[in-house]
Amino acid sequence: MADRYTPRLKQHYDEALREELTKEFGYANPMQVPRLDKVVLNMGIGEGVADSKKVQTAADDLALIAGQKPVIAKARKSIATYKLREGMPVGVKVTLRKNQMYDFVDRLVTIALPRVRDFRGLSPKSFDGRGNFALGIKEHIVFPEIDYDKVSDIWGMDVIVCTTAPTDDEARSLLKGFNFPFRT
């Protein structure tokens, strides 16, 4: 049987990071050690109300970034002020787990974030109180999978990193172990 592919960050977690976290927080059970659960990518496309082709273009770009087909999010309510009717496409989202999640986090930290203009580090306050971290990227073109010359519109995207950590401090230590560039 051929060797199965193991992402670089997962290997790092299994070989070094898990042990460091156990020492830092004194876990009695190996299942208590926090780990990455999932990564959710979301692009809100406000112009999708006027032109549904933009939503499909965003879905194609997000599929390139994530390596997985995204789901088109539709409006739940009608809002007359925005000329929005229930069921209209307003965004795209995708949830990554297991190997694809580790590969995406690796590309995010090593390639995409350093390419962000005027990047001064991630806010250490962007945790939700339950060990999940959210960050916003203003331009989706920082990912190497997107060909800058072929892009007609530039969209922002949200990246939510969900962990099994019960507290923000434990989650922060986990993400620092994965080289997330937090501001001090």
One Martini backbone bead per residue (centre of mass of N, CA, C, O) as a GRO file, in nm:
protein
  184
    1MET     BB    1   0.097   0.036   0.022
    2ALA     BB    2   0.071   0.354  -0.006
    3ASP     BB    3   0.150   0.647   0.104
    4ARG     BB    4   0.004   0.877   0.287
    5TYR     BB    5  -0.087   1.195   0.296
    6THR     BB    6   0.077   1.451   0.500
    7PRO     BB    7   0.057   1.733   0.634
    8ARG     BB    8   0.279   1.947   0.770
    9LEU     BB    9   0.104   2.053   1.016
   10LYS     BB   10   0.011   1.778   1.121
   11GLN     BB   11   0.290   1.672   1.181
   12HIS     BB   12   0.368   1.897   1.379
   13TYR     BB   13   0.144   1.838   1.580
   14ASP     BB   14   0.211   1.536   1.643
   15GLU     BB   15   0.529   1.578   1.716
   16ALA     BB   16   0.518   1.873   1.896
   17LEU     BB   17   0.265   2.050   1.980
   18ARG     BB   18   0.111   1.857   2.168
   19GLU     BB   19   0.335   1.848   2.385
   20GLU     BB   20   0.354   2.151   2.449
   21LEU     BB   21   0.055   2.185   2.541
   22THR     BB   22   0.067   1.980   2.771
   23LYS     BB   23   0.281   2.135   2.935
   24GLU     BB   24   0.142   2.419   2.953
   25PHE     BB   25  -0.164   2.292   3.062
   26GLY     BB   26  -0.179   2.000   3.193
   27TYR     BB   27  -0.278   1.743   3.057
   28ALA     BB   28  -0.414   1.417   3.119
   29ASN     BB   29  -0.547   1.395   2.837
   30PRO     BB   30  -0.500   1.367   2.494
   31MET     BB   31  -0.803   1.475   2.424
   32GLN     BB   32  -0.760   1.775   2.546
   33VAL     BB   33  -0.603   1.859   2.318
   34PRO     BB   34  -0.599   2.093   2.103
   35ARG     BB   35  -0.759   2.133   1.777
   36LEU     BB   36  -0.840   2.133   1.464
   37ASP     BB   37  -1.159   2.129   1.308
   38LYS     BB   38  -1.217   2.396   1.121
   39VAL     BB   39  -1.264   2.578   0.802
   40VAL     BB   40  -1.422   2.888   0.716
   41LEU     BB   41  -1.531   3.020   0.405
   42ASN     BB   42  -1.629   3.366   0.316
   43MET     BB   43  -1.837   3.535   0.062
   44GLY     BB   44  -1.967   3.848   0.018
   45ILE     BB   45  -2.213   3.938  -0.246
   46GLY     BB   46  -2.369   4.229  -0.308
   47GLU     BB   47  -2.380   4.231  -0.635
   48GLY     BB   48  -2.568   3.972  -0.670
   49VAL     BB   49  -2.837   4.121  -0.707
   50ALA     BB   50  -2.772   4.239  -0.999
   51ASP     BB   51  -2.542   3.994  -1.054
   52SER     BB   52  -2.518   3.646  -1.077
   53LYS     BB   53  -2.230   3.608  -1.206
   54LYS     BB   54  -2.062   3.700  -0.961
   55VAL     BB   55  -2.119   3.454  -0.784
   56GLN     BB   56  -1.991   3.247  -0.976
   57THR     BB   57  -1.708   3.372  -0.977
   58ALA     BB   58  -1.664   3.347  -0.671
   59ALA     BB   59  -1.697   3.038  -0.662
   60ASP     BB   60  -1.455   2.977  -0.845
   61ASP     BB   61  -1.240   3.114  -0.669
   62LEU     BB   62  -1.298   2.952  -0.406
   63ALA     BB   63  -1.234   2.676  -0.531
   64LEU     BB   64  -0.935   2.738  -0.579
   65ILE     BB   65  -0.855   2.803  -0.286
   66ALA     BB   66  -0.987   2.535  -0.141
   67GLY     BB   67  -1.041   2.267  -0.324
   68GLN     BB   68  -1.361   2.320  -0.314
   69LYS     BB   69  -1.694   2.324  -0.338
   70PRO     BB   70  -1.911   2.568  -0.303
   71VAL     BB   71  -2.171   2.740  -0.144
   72ILE     BB   72  -2.465   2.902  -0.211
   73ALA     BB   73  -2.588   3.183  -0.063
   74LYS     BB   74  -2.906   3.271   0.053
   75ALA     BB   75  -3.161   3.463   0.113
   76ARG     BB   76  -3.395   3.474   0.389
   77LYS     BB   77  -3.475   3.774   0.326
   78SER     BB   78  -3.651   4.052   0.251
   79ILE     BB   79  -3.503   4.372   0.123
   80ALA     BB   80  -3.600   4.663  -0.012
   81THR     BB   81  -3.356   4.859   0.016
   82TYR     BB   82  -3.165   4.627  -0.147
   83LYS     BB   83  -3.328   4.460  -0.353
   84LEU     BB   84  -3.410   4.197  -0.179
   85ARG     BB   85  -3.480   3.856  -0.220
   86GLU     BB   86  -3.582   3.567  -0.148
   87GLY     BB   87  -3.321   3.345  -0.271
   88MET     BB   88  -3.092   3.516  -0.329
   89PRO     BB   89  -2.773   3.552  -0.413
   90VAL     BB   90  -2.499   3.659  -0.156
   91GLY     BB   91  -2.295   3.402  -0.147
   92VAL     BB   92  -1.999   3.214  -0.034
   93LYS     BB   93  -1.917   2.877   0.095
   94VAL     BB   94  -1.666   2.685   0.295
   95THR     BB   95  -1.572   2.365   0.437
   96LEU     BB   96  -1.284   2.260   0.611
   97ARG     BB   97  -1.118   1.940   0.647
   98LYS     BB   98  -0.846   1.806   0.744
   99ASN     BB   99  -0.619   1.816   0.499
  100GLN     BB  100  -0.735   2.074   0.363
  101MET     BB  101  -0.710   2.250   0.613
  102TYR     BB  102  -0.402   2.233   0.655
  103ASP     BB  103  -0.326   2.340   0.375
  104PHE     BB  104  -0.465   2.614   0.400
  105VAL     BB  105  -0.320   2.720   0.655
  106ASP     BB  106  -0.040   2.709   0.531
  107ARG     BB  107  -0.098   2.911   0.295
  108LEU     BB  108  -0.196   3.145   0.468
  109VAL     BB  109   0.068   3.185   0.648
  110THR     BB  110   0.306   3.164   0.415
  111ILE     BB  111   0.159   3.335   0.165
  112ALA     BB  112  -0.092   3.530   0.201
  113LEU     BB  113  -0.029   3.721   0.445
  114PRO     BB  114   0.246   3.841   0.332
  115ARG     BB  115   0.075   3.974   0.074
  116VAL     BB  116  -0.048   4.175   0.245
  117ARG     BB  117  -0.117   4.490   0.266
  118ASP     BB  118  -0.009   4.632   0.547
  119PHE     BB  119   0.096   4.404   0.740
  120ARG     BB  120   0.076   4.371   1.123
  121GLY     BB  121  -0.103   4.146   1.199
  122LEU     BB  122  -0.294   3.972   1.413
  123SER     BB  123  -0.555   3.980   1.617
  124PRO     BB  124  -0.578   3.866   1.955
  125LYS     BB  125  -0.911   3.950   1.974
  126SER     BB  126  -1.049   3.736   1.747
  127PHE     BB  127  -1.206   3.590   1.965
  128ASP     BB  128  -1.516   3.422   2.099
  129GLY     BB  129  -1.458   3.242   2.387
  130ARG     BB  130  -1.436   2.926   2.234
  131GLY     BB  131  -1.168   2.902   2.035
  132ASN     BB  132  -1.232   3.099   1.797
  133PHE     BB  133  -1.113   3.230   1.476
  134ALA     BB  134  -1.118   3.555   1.310
  135LEU     BB  135  -1.072   3.670   0.964
  136GLY     BB  136  -0.995   3.933   0.734
  137ILE     BB  137  -0.990   3.970   0.375
  138LYS     BB  138  -0.983   4.217   0.132
  139GLU     BB  139  -0.816   4.028  -0.079
  140HIS     BB  140  -0.831   3.733  -0.278
  141ILE     BB  141  -0.546   3.776  -0.447
  142VAL     BB  142  -0.327   3.656  -0.234
  143PHE     BB  143  -0.369   3.401  -0.372
  144PRO     BB  144  -0.197   3.190  -0.594
  145GLU     BB  145  -0.457   3.072  -0.756
  146ILE     BB  146  -0.495   3.364  -0.846
  147ASP     BB  147  -0.532   3.542  -1.141
  148TYR     BB  148  -0.490   3.873  -1.170
  149ASP     BB  149  -0.558   3.918  -1.484
  150LYS     BB  150  -0.858   3.761  -1.464
  151VAL     BB  151  -0.969   3.967  -1.267
  152SER     BB  152  -1.258   4.175  -1.218
  153ASP     BB  153  -1.300   4.121  -0.908
  154ILE     BB  154  -1.268   4.229  -0.564
  155TRP     BB  155  -1.278   4.031  -0.273
  156GLY     BB  156  -1.372   3.952   0.030
  157MET     BB  157  -1.282   3.749   0.327
  158ASP     BB  158  -1.365   3.492   0.551
  159VAL     BB  159  -1.186   3.342   0.834
  160ILE     BB  160  -1.264   3.044   1.017
  161VAL     BB  161  -1.116   2.906   1.312
  162CYS     BB  162  -1.179   2.592   1.444
  163THR     BB  163  -1.163   2.468   1.774
  164THR     BB  164  -1.132   2.255   2.075
  165ALA     BB  165  -1.095   2.486   2.252
  166PRO     BB  166  -1.225   2.630   2.551
  167THR     BB  167  -1.014   2.865   2.519
  168ASP     BB  168  -0.837   3.134   2.402
  169ASP     BB  169  -0.552   3.066   2.508
  170GLU     BB  170  -0.534   2.784   2.384
  171ALA     BB  171  -0.586   2.873   2.092
  172ARG     BB  172  -0.349   3.070   2.070
  173SER     BB  173  -0.128   2.855   2.116
  174LEU     BB  174  -0.201   2.680   1.877
  175LEU     BB  175  -0.168   2.902   1.651
  176LYS     BB  176   0.126   2.972   1.721
  177GLY     BB  177   0.226   2.682   1.647
  178PHE     BB  178   0.122   2.758   1.336
  179ASN     BB  179   0.234   3.062   1.278
  180PHE     BB  180   0.062   3.287   1.368
  181PRO     BB  181   0.068   3.647   1.318
  182PHE     BB  182   0.068   3.801   1.599
  183ARG     BB  183   0.021   4.064   1.776
  184THR     BB  184   0.176   4.246   2.064
   0.00000   0.00000   0.00000
